[in-house]
Amino acid sequence: MTAQDLSPYLSQISKDTDAVYAAFSGRLTLQFVKQYKEFGLKDKIPLIGNGTLTDEHALPSMGDEAIGVITPLIYSEVLDNAANKKFVKGFRAKAKKAASYYSEGAYTGIRWIAEAIKMVKGDVENKPNMLAALKNVELKDLPRGPMKLDHYGNPIQNIYIRKVEKVGGALQNTVIFTYPNVSQFWKSKPEDFLKQPVYSREFPPLKS
């Protein structure tokens, strides 16, 4: 979307809506959350969204309009574990800004590759061995928490439900619930899940 004014879209939200889910990143996160409040919806309909809606790179540019927004993501800067505290301290000292989903993701990627290189004792030219090592890496001390890959190469990791709060005068994504070790299949058996059609506007069907 490139719209400068989101009110035509906000005006279409029914008054009896249970909640609004917003999926934005970048400039539009600031615009949408601000206009959601200006349009009088903040105190009437809960706002939830994708993780980047209130990512730490955006929070410093937001005001009280962001308080109460709930999002799920694999990371929050205020995760209470030793690895994250060390990462945040080091990142803030170097970058002079908050650690975010993006910065932690880059760090985890490098850690993952480095661990695989150790597993093959530096022989990265042996591609089959290197690829096998990348698939078999398991890290338990990441800022985001433990992570490994499933049989299909997708991550198994914690998903955090976060709520924007103001603490010490600054906005943060407070973790209010944790789903541990979530796979791409959630609670389904992989073989059953893979038999289903791919996600689309028609599937899964909307239940009214």
DAKACOR-V890357 format. One line per field, one symbol per residue. ss: DSSP state (~ for helix, > for strand, _ for the rest). phi: phi as a letter, one per 20 degrees, with the letter a starting at -180 (. if undefined). psi: psi as a letter, one per 30 degrees, with the letter a starting at -180 (. if undefined). Layout:
# DAKACOR-V890357
ss: ???
phi: ???
psi: ???
This chain:
# DAKACOR-V890357
ss: ______~~~~________>>>>____~~~~~~~~~~~~_______>>>>_~~~~_~~~~____~~~___>>>>________~~~~~~~~~~~~~~_____~~~~~~~~~~~~~~~~~~~_______~~~~~~~~~~_>>_______>>>_____>>>>>>>>>>>>>__>>>>>>>>>>>>>_______~~~~_______________
phi: .cfecegfeffefffeffadddccbmgffffffffffgenegedcgdcafgfgcgffegfeddffefnfdbdaebbfegebffffffffffffeembffcgfffffffgfgffffffffelneffefgfffffgfdfbdddegfofbbdefenefdbfddeccfcdcmncfbeffdaceeledfeldefgfffffffffbfecfffee
psi: kgkfjgeeeeffkkfgkelkkkjllbefeeeeeefeeeggfegekkklalefehlfffefglafffkfkklklfkkfgkileeeeeeeeeeeeefhlkkleeeeeeeeeeeeeeeeeeeghfiffieeeeeeeeffkkkfhlefakklkafggkkjlkkkkkkkljkggkkljkkfkkjkhklffcglkeeeefflllkaffklkkk.
